[in-house]
Amino acid sequence: MNSKSNIIVAQSGGPTAAINSSTCGVIQEALKSDKISQIIGAINGILGVLKEDLFDISAERPETIEALRQTPAAAVGSCRYKLKSLEESQADFDRILDVFRVHNIRYFFYAGGNDSMDTADKVNKLAAARGYELVCMGIPKTVDNDLAITDHCPGYGSVAKYVATCAAEAGRDTEALATTDTCTILEVMGRNAGWIAAATGLAARGPEDAPHLIYMPEAAFSFDKFIGDVKEVYKELGRVFIVVGEGLKNEKGEYITADKGTFGRDSFGHVQLGGVAEMLKAVIEKEVGIKARCNKPGTNQRSAMHFASLTDINEAYMCGQAAVKAAMAGENGKMVTLVREKGAKYKCTTGLAKLKDIANGEKKVPREYINDKGNHITDAMRDYVRPLVKGQAPVTIGEDGLPIFMRFSKKFLEKKLPNYL
Amino acid sequence: MNSKSNIIVAQSGGPTAAINSSTCGVIQEALKSDKISQIIGAINGILGVLKEDLFDISAERPETIEALRQTPAAAVGSCRYKLKSLEESQADFDRILDVFRVHNIRYFFYAGGNDSMDTADKVNKLAAARGYELVCMGIPKTVDNDLAITDHCPGYGSVAKYVATCAAEAGRDTEALATTDTCTILEVMGRNAGWIAAATGLAARGPEDAPHLIYMPEAAFSFDKFIGDVKEVYKELGRVFIVVGEGLKNEKGEYITADKGTFGRDSFGHVQLGGVAEMLKAVIEKEVGIKARCNKPGTNQRSAMHFASLTDINEAYMCGQAAVKAAMAGENGKMVTLVREKGAKYKCTTGLAKLKDIANGEKKVPREYINDKGNHITDAMRDYVRPLVKGQAPVTIGEDGLPIFMRFSKKFLEKKLPNYL
C-alpha cells in the first residue's frame, strides 16, 4: 500500500440522529492518522462513488466537522441505491473500483444497514480479486435496530427516547380529553422489526400511562384480538393509547394494510390512503365506537436531534472512531459492533464482526421481549432499551430560538473519469 | 360576598404544553389570598361542574402543584362539551349555578379558547341576573393562536418552537435522501387559522432550508398553483419540503379534503382516509412524479413538553396569576390578554379584555404575514413569532431517561346534588 492514501466516507439508507456523529468519529480519527492524506466524502452514498460526486472533507473547517455531532440526517448525503450480486451489478462494482483507483482511495468507511454492509463486502472481495489494495469497514446505522451481532445500532437509542417521550406526552393529551378524543394511535417506523414500537413501552411506568397497547410486526396481528384488546382497555381506563409499528403483519405474514379482507380496503376493494394507524382508526371507530386520532411522526422520529440520546450520540461517535482505529491496525472487511458488557451497570464497548455476517443477518425483537398477549413489552425489553435512551445530547440553539445544524461547504473533487449512470 | 369563599379552576378544549402552567399560576396565586378558602378542580372542564365531579386542589402536595409547569396536556381534565345560548342550554346553566352555590364557589377561573370564554361570560351573566355573587375570569389557551385582542395565546409559542424544529430536522432528512424520498409534507394543526403552519417558516433561514412551501387556511388553495409551486422548487433544489395546515380551503372556502373534484376522493367518489397531507402526497406523486412522504405529528405537537418554549410556559403562568390578581382587585367578566410592549426588545405584560369580546372574535394570520404567492411567510410573521419560541422550559428527567410528569391525587369532594347528565 502507498505510504499515504485517501479515504472515502459514505452514508447510506434512512437517515438517523446519530449517523453524522459516526461520520464525525471517522473524520476526526482519520485526521489524526499519518497514513491518510485526504478525507473524501461521497455524496449520497454509493451513488456518489458511482457518479464520482466527491468532495474534500479535509478542506472543511474543524467547527463544521465538530458540528456533525449536533446535526441530524446525513450531511454527506444518503441514498437507497441497492447493488445486487457481483454478476448482476458487475458494471457498478467495476466503476466503484475505477473511481477508488483514480482518486487513490485505499480505505472505504461505509455507515449503513445490512444492504450497505453487503455492498462494502462485495466491493472488498472484488478489490482483493483484482489485486487492488483496499480496506472496507462498516459502521452500523439504523433506527430499525435490526442488524445482527451488534447489541444495538447507533440511531436507535435516540429514536427510542423520542418515541417513548411522544407516547408519554400524547398519552397525557388523550387522558385529558378522553371524554371525546378517546383513543390515540401513534404509528412509528419499523417495516419488519418492532424495536421502535417496543421502545415506547418505557413510557408505561404504571397502568395509567400510555401506551396501553403496543403492536409489533413480530407478533402476528389479528383484527379480532385487536378489537378485544381495545375494548378491554377502554372499559378499564375510559381511554386507549396504542402504538403500532408501520409494518404490522397478519398470521400469513402479509402486511395488514394490504389485507384483502374487510379492513384496509374500501368497499370497492381499493387500497386506502394512509398507513396502518389510519386503517386501525377506522376499525376502532366502527367496531368499538369511540373516536380515534392518529399521530404519525414519520421522518421526524429519526431526525429528532433536539431530543437525541447522549448515550446514542456518543456511541455512534465511538463506532466511527473504532472503524478507523481498526482499519489502521490492519483489520479489513469488518463492521464495528456495539458490545454490552456483562454486569448490573450498563457499559458498552466496541467489537468487530465480518461484513458478510452482518449482511446476511437480521435481528428481530425476541419473543421474550413481547408479552404473552402480543400487545405490550416485558421487563426484559425494558432492561434492554433503558440504558440506550439516557442523557441529552447537546444542541446549540441559535439567536432565533431554534437548533443550529451544519452543512458542508463541499469543495468538489475534479472528475477524472467519464460520466456514469 | 362571604368573607371566605371557594374558587373553581377548570380547563377546556384541546390540551397544550402550557395550560397546566396557567393553572399552576392560578393555584399558587390563589393560595396566597386570604379571601379564598378552598381551591376546587373541575374534572374535564365544564363537564366536571355539571356532573359535580370536583376535587380538592388545596389538598394536593405543593410539589405536585409546582410540577404542573412541567406537565403537558390538561392535568385537571379537559372536554369539548359546548354550551349553546342561555335559552337553549338553560338546564345546563342552572345546574352550573346550583353546583357553584352548594360548594360556595364565588370565583370561576376558566382556561380555554373562545367557546370557553363564551361559556364563562354566560355563566357570569346568569349569576348576575339571579343575584348570585360570582366572579368569572378567563385565561387564554390555544395552540391555534386564534383568540382576538390578545397578542398571542399561551400554548402557541411551544407548538411554534416544536413544529419549526420538526421542519428543520425533517428537512435535513429529505435533503439527505432526496434521490429517492424527494418530497416531504408535514401536516400541522390549524383547522381555521394558519398560525402553526406559519411558525415553521422560522426554520427557513436560507433558501436551502425547509420548509420551501407553506400553505395556510387563510390563502385559498388551488391544486394547479400547488403543483406548479412544487415543480418549481423541485427544479431548483431537487427536493421539496412542504408544510400544510390541516384545514386548507379552496377559493369557495370549502375544505380541500372534502373537495368533490379529482383529488380527495377515489375514482368512485369515496372520501379517502388520512388528512390533507396524505391527499397532497397522492397529488404530487401523480402530477409531479416524485415520491412524497407524510409526517403528521398530531397531538404530539401540542403536547411536546420536552421542547416547550420557556417564554410560552412563563407567560402562561403569568396569565394564570394575573387572572387571580385581577379577580381579587375587583375585576369580573374578563379574560387576561398578553400585551406586547412597543420597542425593539420583546417585552410582554398582561391586560384584560371582556369575555364577550373574546367569545365573538377570531384572529387569523393577517395577509401581510403571508407572501404574495400565498405559499410562505413574510418577515412580518417572522418578527411576530420569533420572540415566542425562545428559551427551553425546564423538564425533569427520571432515572429511566424520560421526562417526569405529575398527576393530581384527586381527593374528590362529596356530591351534594342529584346526578345530572
HADDOCK unambig.tbl for C-alpha pairs under 7 A between the chains (distance, minus, plus):
assign (segid A and resid 15 and name CA) (segid B and resid 173 and name CA) 6.09 0.50 0.50
assign (segid A and resid 72 and name CA) (segid B and resid 169 and name CA) 6.42 0.50 0.50
assign (segid A and resid 72 and name CA) (segid B and resid 172 and name CA) 6.80 0.50 0.50
assign (segid A and resid 73 and name CA) (segid B and resid 172 and name CA) 5.61 0.50 0.50
assign (segid A and resid 73 and name CA) (segid B and resid 173 and name CA) 4.71 0.50 0.50
assign (segid A and resid 73 and name CA) (segid B and resid 176 and name CA) 6.30 0.50 0.50
assign (segid A and resid 74 and name CA) (segid B and resid 173 and name CA) 6.98 0.50 0.50
assign (segid A and resid 74 and name CA) (segid B and resid 176 and name CA) 5.24 0.50 0.50
assign (segid A and resid 75 and name CA) (segid B and resid 176 and name CA) 6.53 0.50 0.50
assign (segid A and resid 77 and name CA) (segid B and resid 176 and name CA) 4.52 0.50 0.50
assign (segid A and resid 77 and name CA) (segid B and resid 177 and name CA) 6.70 0.50 0.50
assign (segid A and resid 78 and name CA) (segid B and resid 176 and name CA) 5.24 0.50 0.50
assign (segid A and resid 78 and name CA) (segid B and resid 177 and name CA) 5.25 0.50 0.50
assign (segid A and resid 79 and name CA) (segid B and resid 177 and name CA) 5.50 0.50 0.50
assign (segid A and resid 79 and name CA) (segid B and resid 179 and name CA) 6.30 0.50 0.50
assign (segid A and resid 79 and name CA) (segid B and resid 180 and name CA) 6.93 0.50 0.50
assign (segid A and resid 80 and name CA) (segid B and resid 180 and name CA) 6.79 0.50 0.50
assign (segid A and resid 165 and name CA) (segid B and resid 402 and name CA) 6.35 0.50 0.50
assign (segid A and resid 166 and name CA) (segid B and resid 300 and name CA) 6.05 0.50 0.50
assign (segid A and resid 169 and name CA) (segid B and resid 72 and name CA) 6.45 0.50 0.50
assign (segid A and resid 169 and name CA) (segid B and resid 300 and name CA) 6.81 0.50 0.50
assign (segid A and resid 169 and name CA) (segid B and resid 303 and name CA) 5.52 0.50 0.50
assign (segid A and resid 169 and name CA) (segid B and resid 304 and name CA) 6.45 0.50 0.50
assign (segid A and resid 170 and name CA) (segid B and resid 299 and name CA) 5.81 0.50 0.50
assign (segid A and resid 170 and name CA) (segid B and resid 300 and name CA) 5.28 0.50 0.50
assign (segid A and resid 170 and name CA) (segid B and resid 303 and name CA) 5.94 0.50 0.50
assign (segid A and resid 172 and name CA) (segid B and resid 72 and name CA) 6.82 0.50 0.50
assign (segid A and resid 172 and name CA) (segid B and resid 73 and name CA) 5.62 0.50 0.50
assign (segid A and resid 173 and name CA) (segid B and resid 15 and name CA) 6.10 0.50 0.50
assign (segid A and resid 173 and name CA) (segid B and resid 73 and name CA) 4.73 0.50 0.50
assign (segid A and resid 173 and name CA) (segid B and resid 299 and name CA) 6.98 0.50 0.50
assign (segid A and resid 173 and name CA) (segid B and resid 303 and name CA) 6.62 0.50 0.50
assign (segid A and resid 176 and name CA) (segid B and resid 73 and name CA) 6.30 0.50 0.50
assign (segid A and resid 176 and name CA) (segid B and resid 74 and name CA) 5.24 0.50 0.50
assign (segid A and resid 176 and name CA) (segid B and resid 75 and name CA) 6.53 0.50 0.50
assign (segid A and resid 176 and name CA) (segid B and resid 77 and name CA) 4.54 0.50 0.50
assign (segid A and resid 176 and name CA) (segid B and resid 78 and name CA) 5.26 0.50 0.50
assign (segid A and resid 177 and name CA) (segid B and resid 77 and name CA) 6.72 0.50 0.50
assign (segid A and resid 177 and name CA) (segid B and resid 78 and name CA) 5.27 0.50 0.50
assign (segid A and resid 177 and name CA) (segid B and resid 79 and name CA) 5.51 0.50 0.50
assign (segid A and resid 179 and name CA) (segid B and resid 79 and name CA) 6.30 0.50 0.50
assign (segid A and resid 180 and name CA) (segid B and resid 79 and name CA) 6.93 0.50 0.50
assign (segid A and resid 180 and name CA) (segid B and resid 80 and name CA) 6.77 0.50 0.50
assign (segid A and resid 272 and name CA) (segid B and resid 272 and name CA) 6.43 0.50 0.50
assign (segid A and resid 272 and name CA) (segid B and resid 273 and name CA) 6.27 0.50 0.50
assign (segid A and resid 273 and name CA) (segid B and resid 272 and name CA) 6.28 0.50 0.50
assign (segid A and resid 273 and name CA) (segid B and resid 273 and name CA) 5.67 0.50 0.50
assign (segid A and resid 273 and name CA) (segid B and resid 274 and name CA) 6.33 0.50 0.50
assign (segid A and resid 273 and name CA) (segid B and resid 278 and name CA) 6.61 0.50 0.50
assign (segid A and resid 274 and name CA) (segid B and resid 273 and name CA) 6.31 0.50 0.50
assign (segid A and resid 274 and name CA) (segid B and resid 274 and name CA) 5.29 0.50 0.50
assign (segid A and resid 274 and name CA) (segid B and resid 278 and name CA) 6.21 0.50 0.50
assign (segid A and resid 278 and name CA) (segid B and resid 273 and name CA) 6.59 0.50 0.50
assign (segid A and resid 278 and name CA) (segid B and resid 274 and name CA) 6.20 0.50 0.50
assign (segid A and resid 294 and name CA) (segid B and resid 298 and name CA) 6.54 0.50 0.50
assign (segid A and resid 295 and name CA) (segid B and resid 296 and name CA) 5.91 0.50 0.50
assign (segid A and resid 295 and name CA) (segid B and resid 297 and name CA) 5.07 0.50 0.50
assign (segid A and resid 295 and name CA) (segid B and resid 298 and name CA) 4.60 0.50 0.50
assign (segid A and resid 295 and name CA) (segid B and resid 299 and name CA) 6.56 0.50 0.50
assign (segid A and resid 295 and name CA) (segid B and resid 300 and name CA) 6.96 0.50 0.50
assign (segid A and resid 296 and name CA) (segid B and resid 295 and name CA) 5.90 0.50 0.50
assign (segid A and resid 296 and name CA) (segid B and resid 296 and name CA) 4.89 0.50 0.50
assign (segid A and resid 296 and name CA) (segid B and resid 297 and name CA) 5.41 0.50 0.50
assign (segid A and resid 297 and name CA) (segid B and resid 295 and name CA) 5.07 0.50 0.50
assign (segid A and resid 297 and name CA) (segid B and resid 296 and name CA) 5.41 0.50 0.50
assign (segid A and resid 297 and name CA) (segid B and resid 297 and name CA) 4.63 0.50 0.50
assign (segid A and resid 298 and name CA) (segid B and resid 294 and name CA) 6.55 0.50 0.50
assign (segid A and resid 298 and name CA) (segid B and resid 295 and name CA) 4.61 0.50 0.50
assign (segid A and resid 299 and name CA) (segid B and resid 170 and name CA) 5.81 0.50 0.50
assign (segid A and resid 299 and name CA) (segid B and resid 173 and name CA) 6.97 0.50 0.50
assign (segid A and resid 299 and name CA) (segid B and resid 295 and name CA) 6.57 0.50 0.50
assign (segid A and resid 300 and name CA) (segid B and resid 166 and name CA) 6.05 0.50 0.50
assign (segid A and resid 300 and name CA) (segid B and resid 169 and name CA) 6.81 0.50 0.50
assign (segid A and resid 300 and name CA) (segid B and resid 170 and name CA) 5.29 0.50 0.50
assign (segid A and resid 300 and name CA) (segid B and resid 295 and name CA) 6.97 0.50 0.50
assign (segid A and resid 303 and name CA) (segid B and resid 169 and name CA) 5.52 0.50 0.50
assign (segid A and resid 303 and name CA) (segid B and resid 170 and name CA) 5.94 0.50 0.50
assign (segid A and resid 303 and name CA) (segid B and resid 173 and name CA) 6.63 0.50 0.50
assign (segid A and resid 304 and name CA) (segid B and resid 169 and name CA) 6.45 0.50 0.50
assign (segid A and resid 386 and name CA) (segid B and resid 400 and name CA) 6.05 0.50 0.50
assign (segid A and resid 389 and name CA) (segid B and resid 401 and name CA) 5.96 0.50 0.50
assign (segid A and resid 390 and name CA) (segid B and resid 401 and name CA) 4.58 0.50 0.50
assign (segid A and resid 391 and name CA) (segid B and resid 401 and name CA) 6.39 0.50 0.50
assign (segid A and resid 400 and name CA) (segid B and resid 386 and name CA) 6.05 0.50 0.50
assign (segid A and resid 401 and name CA) (segid B and resid 389 and name CA) 5.97 0.50 0.50
assign (segid A and resid 401 and name CA) (segid B and resid 390 and name CA) 4.59 0.50 0.50
assign (segid A and resid 401 and name CA) (segid B and resid 391 and name CA) 6.40 0.50 0.50
assign (segid A and resid 402 and name CA) (segid B and resid 165 and name CA) 6.35 0.50 0.50
